[in-house]
């Protein structure tokens, strides 16, 4: 099976059944299905079928996490089969995953811990990574996180948390916060310390999530005493964040507050994806594919069935459905003015759909976090905000682009046949082997301290990845010999062409366009390149560390640097194509080369 460079995140639900009856579960009656023997038989086979079909269609899961329902309600022999398959899968795809910076080796599960003691030996043997959930404060856990018959789970859960504390492999805890929880912030703080100091679990490895109203839950518990599942308001989320910051700053749990506790609301998570339907999927053992655990059972977030539909159809429906959900809510006025639009992308599509809202339900909290860590999450400069809105709107809300969305936007007159078959940028690339090399996402890689990242053309990307680098990092560029041979009959005459820019606007050229300022241009002849440690035949490398060290004086705090990579002859071909083809010139007016953006930390 050929390896692929398109990576996806895959959640797998081997059983939808859950052994608990939490009085706030957003899945409602779905988890009440009995645990059936057919779940045992198809648990492994469906996962195998799904992964095989995705890979044959050109998509490789970079992460396979077991979710539910409750995974640990399955018998040990079924769990062992799943764990073994996932571990062997990571080993089989190690080269591809490492190339993209993913160091996956062992299975991962999400669990309520109620059955953890029953499967402890198996999980330890398989080095399973564990994400465990509980409720805070603990007295609300006791009240609402109950068995199917309404019995308490707290004593058993705490016993298993003590067991988890001594578990030798990766583990993490999490809790979901609703409005009712925030009536007891002092108790939450006290219970965090209790779990950390008395129970013995490291609460630095912990994260909060904010819940939201669920129609499925409301229908299931109509008329019964239930946790108030009203979502936490923007102001209360920020207040909660600030209270925890005040309580834990200067303590041994401060690193957890800064690193993990609110990580779900940063761009590291799916909730900040431009279109999560292009990368994140949940597969159930019956073959149904949904967006994620939130979207399970919801028609707009059902993408098809692995047994009945092609991967091509599933991918197309996924992307289109998520776009439709965002478009149905419109673009919020706040988002049009926001300096973090290109970081947030207006938030989780599912929650926007459920709440009939046009913006993220954690908007104020996200801004608070971004402002606390400006080097990681820089605000878009005022002069560039309008352009950021334009870029987002063209792709996500194209029907709004001709309205008054962007008041000062000039009317652009384009040829009527620009998007006729053969004239789009994609068609032009597919019809030209040299352009395929120029735009390739497989020919240029960046390594940072041993992790490899594929570089893509900056005008074909749907999102920005921004690194933070410093002088002690080992940084190198890796290219294939074929890259040097493209558009060049004699590669010994070719050079690796590096352009370093920084995000400080300058105006120049006959068109008086505002562009990034140039810092350096470097040409490295092909015979000066070294053999790469990428472990791929015919790959060469160039050590960037000395080059970047020379540039240190030009780097500015909180200013993004932009490194573009191509070859002398591909760069020349790009400008020749612009001169010869108006359709190409219009669509590739900005530099199309593979790039990486980064902040440089001088200390």
C-alpha positions, -999 to 999 in steps of 0.1 A, spaced: 0 0 0 15 33 -10 21 58 18 2 90 17 9 126 27 -27 135 36 -32 130 73 -65 129 93 -74 126 130 -96 95 137 -117 89 167 -130 53 169 -161 43 189 -161 4 192 -193 7 213 -218 35 219 -229 19 251 -219 36 284 -221 20 319 -230 54 334 -260 76 333 -245 110 338 -274 135 341 -259 160 317 -246 137 289 -251 155 256 -255 121 238 -289 116 255 -304 81 249 -277 70 225 -256 55 252 -285 35 266 -282 8 239 -273 -25 255 -238 -38 251 -243 -64 223 -221 -93 213 -220 -79 178 -200 -50 192 -174 -75 202 -172 -91 167 -171 -60 147 -150 -38 170 -117 -47 153 -130 -55 118 -147 -21 114 -116 -2 125 -94 -22 101 -119 -16 72 -121 21 79 -83 26 81 -77 5 50 -103 24 30 -90 58 41 -55 49 32 -64 35 -2 -81 68 -9 -49 87 1 -56 96 38 -36 83 67 -48 87 103 -21 105 123 -40 97 155 -64 68 164 -81 74 197 -107 50 212 -138 68 225 -173 60 234 -198 54 249 -174 38 273 -146 17 257 -138 -2 289 -172 -19 289 -158 -42 262 -142 -75 272 -105 -76 277 -98 -98 247 -116 -73 224 -97 -44 240 -64 -63 235 -72 -68 198 -78 -31 194 -47 -20 213 -25 -44 194 -39 -33 160 -33 4 168 2 -2 182 11 -22 150 -5 5 128 17 32 144 48 11 138 38 4 102 32 41 94 61 54 116 80 70 87 50 89 74 39 101 108 74 111 119 78 131 87 49 152 98 61 155 134 38 129 150 56 106 174 28 81 180 36 47 194 8 35 217 -30 34 218 -50 60 236 -85 58 252 -110 82 267 -126 67 298 -148 75 328 -124 52 349 -153 32 364 -138 -1 350 -102 10 351 -92 -16 378 -106 -44 357 -83 -36 327 -53 -22 345 -29 -50 338 -39 -51 301 -35 -14 297 -1 -14 314 10 -43 292 0 -24 261 13 10 274 -21 26 267 -23 64 270 -53 73 292 -75 104 292 -99 101 322 -129 122 331 -145 133 363 -166 162 376 -155 190 398 -164 199 424 -165 163 436 -199 166 454 -215 174 420 -197 143 406 -215 123 433 -248 139 425 -249 138 387 -222 113 375 -242 82 384 -247 46 373 -276 37 349 -297 30 380 -288 63 397 -262 49 421 -231 68 432 -198 64 413 -176 87 433 -160 62 457 -151 38 430 -139 66 407 -116 80 434 -102 46 441 -94 42 404 -78 77 402 -55 65 430 -47 35 408 -42 58 378 -18 80 399 7 51 399 1 41 363 35 43 346 24 56 312 8 87 298 -23 99 316 -44 129 319 -76 141 337 -104 164 324 -136 179 336 -166 196 319 -178 229 334 -215 241 332 -231 271 348 -240 252 379 -204 242 386 -193 279 387 -214 285 418 -187 265 436 -153 278 423 -138 277 458 -148 240 461 -133 233 426 -100 248 437 -100 228 469 -108 196 451 -80 202 426 -56 204 455 -72 173 472 -67 152 440 -32 165 436 -20 162 472 -42 135 488 -52 112 460 -18 116 443 -27 123 407 -6 150 390 -31 177 383 -8 196 360 -19 170 335 -55 182 335 -78 202 313 -112 219 315 -139 219 289 -170 240 288 -203 223 282 -233 235 262 -270 229 260 -280 196 244 -314 188 230 -308 151 233 -301 155 270 -331 177 275 -354 151 259 -340 122 279 -344 138 313 -375 159 307 -391 167 340 -364 151 361 -339 166 384 -308 172 363 -276 192 362 -284 227 348 -268 223 314 -269 259 306 -237 270 289 -213 292 309 -215 328 297 -185 346 281 -180 367 311 -182 338 336 -157 318 315 -132 346 317 -139 351 354 -133 314 361 -101 316 341 -89 346 361 -99 330 395 -78 299 387 -49 320 375 -50 340 408 -53 308 429 -25 288 413 1 314 402 32 308 421 23 272 431 34 238 418 3 237 397 10 269 378 27 250 349 -6 231 344 -26 263 343 -3 277 316 1 246 295 -28 222 297 -58 234 317 -73 256 290 -55 241 260 -87 231 243 -95 268 236 -62 273 216 -55 267 180 -40 233 189 -75 218 190 -101 210 163 -123 237 175 -101 263 158 -99 244 125 -109 264 94 -130 234 82 -128 205 106 -146 183 80 -114 181 61 -93 165 89 -113 153 119 -136 122 119 -153 98 142 -160 62 131 -185 40 149 -183 2 149 -215 1 127 -196 20 100 -213 54 105 -189 84 102 -196 116 122 -177 148 127 -166 140 163 -180 130 197 -201 161 198 -217 154 164 -226 118 171 -262 111 161 -267 146 146 -278 146 109 -258 176 97 -226 160 112 -232 125 97 -209 121 67 -218 86 55 -210 49 62 -177 33 57 -193 1 43 -218 19 20 -201 51 8 -168 59 -9 -141 78 10 -143 104 -18 -180 109 -11 -175 110 27 -147 136 24 -168 158 1 -199 156 23 -178 163 54 -162 194 40 -195 207 25 -216 200 56 -192 219 79 -191 248 54 -229 248 53 -232 249 91 -208 279 93 -226 296 64 -260 291 79 -250 311 109 -235 339 89 -204 359 99 -209 377 132 -202 414 134 -177 408 162 -157 384 140 -155 410 112 -137 433 136 -117 407 155 -79 407 154 -79 369 161 -102 358 132 -74 339 114 -65 321 147 -100 312 159 -119 307 126 -152 315 145 -151 283 166 -167 249 167 -192 243 140 -213 218 160 -218 242 190 -226 271 166 -253 249 151 -267 238 184 -267 273 198 -277 290 165 -248 313 170 -224 329 145 -194 329 167 -175 307 192 -192 300 225 -158 305 242 -150 337 223 -141 360 253 -121 332 269 -101 326 238 -93 363 235 -82 363 271 -58 334 265 -45 348 232 -37 382 249 -19 364 278 4 346 253 10 371 225 41 354 212 21 322 206 -11 338 194 -3 372 178 -31 396 171 -35 407 134 -23 443 130 -50 468 125 -38 475 90 -42 438 80 -75 430 97 -95 439 66 -75 415 45 -79 387 71 -116 392 70 -115 391 32 -95 359 31 -118 341 55 -149 354 38 -139 344 3 -134 308 14 -161 303 40 -188 329 32 -183 337 -5 -220 347 -8 -212 377 14 -182 390 -4 -202 413 -27 -222 428 2 -211 456 25 -191 431 45 -159 450 37 -168 486 34 -138 499 15 -133 468 -7 -127 479 -43 -146 461 -70 -123 437 -89 -131 430 -125 -118 395 -135 -121 377 -168 -154 359 -172 -136 327 -181 -112 327 -152 -128 296 -136 -137 278 -168 -123 243 -170 -85 244 -174 -81 280 -162 -82 276 -125 -49 275 -106 -55 238 -97 -61 229 -134 -31 249 -145 -9 230 -120 -23 196 -129 -16 203 -166 20 213 -160 46 188 -146 70 217 -137 43 235 -117 35 203 -99 71 203 -87 70 240 -79 38 235 -57 45 201 -44 38 194 -7 62 164 -7 95 178 -21 104 202 7 106 194 44 118 212 75 133 194 104 133 209 139 151 190 166 145 157 147 108 163 139 100 166 102 73 190 88 62 190 52 62 225 37 34 236 14 30 265 -10 19 295 10 -9 304 -15 -24 269 -14 -26 266 24 -59 267 41 -43 276 75 -11 291 89 13 271 110 36 294 131 66 279 149 87 294 177 124 289 171 156 299 189 194 296 184 197 263 202 173 245 179 186 222 152 169 233 120 174 221 85 158 221 50 154 188 32 147 185 -5 146 156 -30 170 156 -59 140 156 -83 132 191 -69 166 203 -82 161 187 -116 127 203 -122 129 229 -150 167 224 -151 185 202 -176 217 202 -155 211 202 -118 247 211 -110 239 246 -122 208 248 -99 207 263 -65 185 260 -34 168 294 -32 159 307 2 141 340 8 137 352 44 110 379 49 95 394 80 60 407 87 68 444 88 50 460 59 68 480 32 55 496 0 74 492 -32 72 483 -69 53 500 -97 20 487 -82 29 502 -48 17 471 -30 22 466 7 44 435 11 65 418 37 100 432 41 129 412 27 156 402 52 179 379 32 181 359 0 205 329 -1 215 308 -30 231 274 -22 246 254 -51 234 218 -53 269 204 -48 271 221 -14 240 203 -1 245 174 23 229 139 23 198 141 45 191 121 76 155 119 64 160 82 55 147 86 20 169 78 -10 179 109 -30 172 134 -3 196 163 4 197 188 32 209 222 42 216 232 78 197 264 85 211 270 119 242 291 108 220 310 83 195 319 109 222 328 134 234 354 108 199 368 107 195 372 145 200 410 145 172 413 119 146 393 139 122 414 160 102 404 190 66 395 183 72 398 145 66 368 123 94 357 100 86 340 67 111 316 51 103 306 15 120 277 -2 124 269 -39 151 265 -65 167 290 -89 151 274 -119 117 269 -104 116 305 -93 125 316 -129 98 292 -143 72 308 -120 79 343 -134 80 330 -170 46 314 -164 33 346 -151 44 364 -182 30 338 -206 -4 330 -189 -27 357 -175 -48 332 -157 -18 319 -138 -6 355 -131 -39 366 -116 -41 335 -93 -4 334 -83 3 371 -79 18 364 -45 49 342 -40 37 306 -43 68 288 -29 68 264 0 72 283 33 73 282 71 65 311 94 81 315 128 89 337 157 125 339 168 132 339 205 166 356 211 171 343 246 
